[in-house]
């Protein structure tokens, strides 16, 4: 089951971590062929998670972030991590259903602790894999926008609307060093938030780096927050007190950036560069994300990725027509003018 080329590295990992060279049981966990090999293994009657890192990226940063989070009790304990062999072993979390109403307040409290950790490593703007990429000017962003336009994925007026929205957000969204914190940066995926019935754990730290605190908050909020009361509860759990108008406006704009980012990125990924068909009925945003959170929906193929992109695009278009969007732009711009 272990890819043969990784057998020597896995054997070294087992020997170093547990003083054994074989496991009692192994089960593959990866849901798609493109995902890194991940396994539930059992050693001396105890389950652990074994992962082989196969993606490009800074594995040293990955390990450092994962260890820091584990030491803080936010991620499963790291039993073995070797940058050269690219093999990790951590405690295994057996997840149970996580009610969204409970997640709305429990996950922001975990993010508050994560964001208070000593600073993670930084990455160049072109390696920012979150919605903040869309407001970091430079050759990487220029190439992405040019690629999106030239692909002709949408009707010209829809493409123009997306790009106009990006310009509006980029014009006012702050780039405040005080808001750069140790961030997970991959919380749009429900699989990265595990609940064992007692504690919340964050897993898969490949994308972790120093980033705007609202990137994690926005990705998570877009998963489970469905109304203003839940948004209030989410922010109150994060800040430890009722949020002020600026904090609410800042999260609202970050959530629109996230809608825009995932719409554009998954339109490109799912379309393979061709026009996007729009004949499939579009589910309600809340319903799709309820199914995403519960595991009934997953981004496993082009069809689901395009559906996900279209749902985010429609939610963005609806939100930008709301008076709340103009008011959030005004509040955030006014704060920037006083700094």
N, C-alpha and C positions, 0 to 999 in steps of 0.2 A: 504493500500500500504506500509506503514511503518511496518517493521517486529514487531510483537506484543511485543516481549521482549524489544524493544527499545522505545516503546511508552512513558513510563514515562520520559525517558531522553530527548526525543524530545520535550515533553510538557514543561519541565523545560527550555530547550533552547529557545523555543519561548517566554515563559514568561519573561525570563531574557533579551532577545535581543529586544523584541518588545512589551512586556506587553500584549500579546495575548496567547491563548491556542490552537488556530486552524488556519489553513491557508485557503486562499480563493481558491487556486488551487494548485495541485501538479502533477508532471509528472516525472516518472522514467527516468534516463539518462544512467544508467549502460548498457554497450553493451554486456557484457558476464555474465553468471551466477556466475562466480568466482570473479567478481569485487565487491568492497565494494558498499553498497547501496548509490546511489547518486541521488538527486532529484532537480528539479527546482520547487521552491515554490513561491507563490505570497502572500505577506502580505501588506495590505493597498495599493494595486495596483502596488506594486513594486516587481520585481522578485529578488530572492536570490537563492543561491545554498546551499543545505543542504547535508552534507555527514556524514555517520556513519562509523567510523574507525573499520574495522573488521580484519585487517591483523596484524600479529605479528610485533613487532618493538618498537622502543623507541618513544612513542607518545609525551613525553615531549619535546624531540628534534624536532620532527615534528612540534609541535605548535610554539616553539620558532623560528624556521627557517621561518615558514609561516608568523608569525607576523612581523619579521624583514624585510622580503621582502615586505610585504604589507605596512609597515611604510615608506619604501623607494619608494613606488609607482611602484613596479615591479610585485606585485601580487594583486588580488582583496582585498578590505578592509575586515578585519575579524570582523564580528559582534558578534560571539560567538565561543568559543573554550574551551572545558572542557575535561581535560585528563582522569578524572575518568569516566565520562559518554561516552567519545569517540564520541562526536557529535560536528561538526563544522558547522557554518553558515557564508558564505561570500557573498559579492556582486556577482551578476550573470553577466557574460560576454556573450553577444550575438555575437558569432564569425561570421565573413564574410570571404570569400575566401582571402587567403594571397598569392599573387604571389611570387613564389620562388625567382625571381630576386630582389624583394623588401626585402624579408626575409634575403637574403644573407648579407645585410648591416645593417638591422634594429635589428635583433636578436643579433648579436655580440655586438652592442652598449649597449643593455640591459644586456648582460653577463658582459660587462665591469663594469657596475654599481653594479651588483650583487657581482662580485668578489672583489669589493672594500669595501663591508660591513664589520663591525667588525666580527671576526672569528666565524663561526658556531662551534658547538661541534664536537669533533673528534669521530671516531668509530674504534674498533679493525680491523686489516687487514682482518680478516675473514668475516667481515660484509661490506666490501667495495663491493658494488653491481655494480661497473663500470668496465671498461676494465683494470683499474689499479690493480684489484684483481690478474691478471695473472702475475704480476711481484713482488708481495709481498710474499716472501718466508715464509713458515710455514706449520703447519699441515693441515690447511684448503685447501691451494693450492695443497699440495701433495695428499690429498684425492680426490680432484676434478680431477686432472690429472690421477690418478690411475683409478677412476671411468670411465673416458672417454675412456681410453685405454682398460679396461676390457670389456666395452660394445660392442666392435667390430662393431661400427656403420658404419665405412667406410672400404674401402680396406686398407690393412696394409701400403702400400706406401703413401696413402693420410693421414692417421693418423700420420705417421712419418713426413710427410712434415709440417703438422700443428704444431707438437711439436717442430720441428727444428726451425720453424719461431718464436715460443714463446721464445726459448732459445736465438735466435739472438736479439730479442727486449729486453728481460730482461737483457741481458749483457751490453747494452749501454744506455737504457732509464734512465734518471736521477731521483733520488729521492731527489729533492731539496726542503728544507723547505720554501724557498722564493716563490715557486710556489704553496704552499698550501693556498687555498682561499675558501671563502664561496661559495659552489657549489650546484647546483640543483641535478645533478647526474642522471636524468631520462629523458633526452632530446632526446633519440632515438625515443620516442613516439611523433608523431606530435600533439596528443590531448593535450599535456602539454604546447603547445605554441599557444596562442590564439591572434587573431587580431580582434579588433572591428571596424576597418576602420580608426582609429586614432592612437591607442596605441597598443603596444605589451604587453601581460600579460603572466606570467609564473604561472602555477597552479600545484597542486599535489606535495606537499613537503615532502612526506614520506621518500624519499631517501636522503634528503638534509643533508650534513655534510661537514666538512673541507676536501678538496680534491685537487688534482693536477688541475690547471686551464685548462689544455689541455683536461681533460676528458669531460667537457661540450662542449668545442669547437669541439672536434673530433666527438662526438655523433651528434651534430647539423650539422657539415659540411658533414657528411656521408648521411644526409637526403637530402640536397638541393644543395651542391656544386658539379658541374659537370665538371669543367675545371680549369686550372691554373689561368685564369683571375678572376674567381669567388673566388677562394681560396685567391688570392691576395686581393681582395676587402673585403672579410670576415675578414682577419687578420688586414687590415688597419682600418676597422671600430672598431675592438676590441682594438688595441693598440693605435689608434689615430694618426698613422703615418705609412708610408710604412714599411712592415715587413722586417727584415734582414734575411740573409740565414739561420741562426740558428733557428729563429722562424718558418720559413717555413718548415725546416727539422723536427723540433720538432712536429709540427702539423701533418706532413705527417706520422711520426712514430706512433703518438697517434691514427691516423685514422686506421692504420694497426692493432694496438692493439684492437681497437674497432671492426674491421672486424673479427678478430680472436675470440674475446670474444663472440660476438653474434652468430658466426658460431658454436662454441663449445657448448654454453649454449642452443641454440635453437635446435641443433641436439639432445642433451640429453632430453630436454623437449618434443620435438615433436615426438621422436622415441619411447618413453616409454621403452627404453632399448633394442630395437631390431634393426637389420640392416636397414639402410636407403635405401629405394627404390629410384632409380634415373631415372625412366622411364618418369616421367612428364617433358615436355619441360621446360627449364629454361628461364625465361624472362630476358631481358637485365637489368643490375643493375639500370641504370638511369630510365628506364621505370617503374620498380617495385616501386622505391622510389618516382617517380612522382605520382603514384597512391596511395602510402602510405600517402604522404603529403596531397593529395586532399581528402582522406577519401574513395577512391574507393577500397583500399586494407586494411585489418586489420588482426591482429594476433589473430584470433578467435578460431582456431582449430588446430589439429595436422598437417593437410595438409599445411595450410598457414605458420605455424611456421617452418616446414621443408623446405618449399620453400624459406622462408626468410633466413634460415641458409645456404642453398646451394648457394644462390646468394652472400652472404657475403664471403663464402668460395672461390667461383670462383673469386670474385674481389680481395681477398687477394692473391691468387695464381698468378693472372695476375700481380698485383702490385709488388710482390716480385721478379718477373722476369725482371722488368724494371730497367734500370740503375739508376733511381731516388731513388730506395730503397737503393742500395749500397751507393750512394752519401749521402743520409740522415743519414745512419748509421755512415758514416765517419765523417760528420760534427758534429753530436751530441757527438760521442765518442771523437773527438778532443777537444770540449769544456770541456767535463768532465776531460780530462787529464790536463787542465790548471787551474782547480779550486782547 
